[in-house]
Amino acid sequence: MLYVHVAEFSLRWALETLNSFHSLSVSKGGALFTTTMVFVKAKKGESSDALIRKFIRKISEEQLMQKIKDRQFYRSPSEIKKEKRKRRRGRR
């Protein structure tokens, strides 16, 4: 199993190295040492392109990249509240 820390390496590198591995997991440490793991396992005869599509689909379903971007910089609680209010106003 290949472990890629998304904060240190680019997703492109992970996808390029997928050609030589049969499964890929991405581990991301965040606040309070939480970890999110995404597993993609190869079936017999499955191409690397299919694995890459599966991997990207799982990342988007779990909104992993969005969580990483949100936690990249510290935001104060007041900034978070302002953003929530702004989103609520847009829904009306």
Secondary structure, 3 states (H helix, E strand, C coil): CEEEECCCCCHHHHHHHHHHCCEEEEEEECHHHCEEEEEEECCCCCCHHHHHHHHHHHHHHHCHHHHHHHCCCCCCHHHHHHHHHHHHHHHC
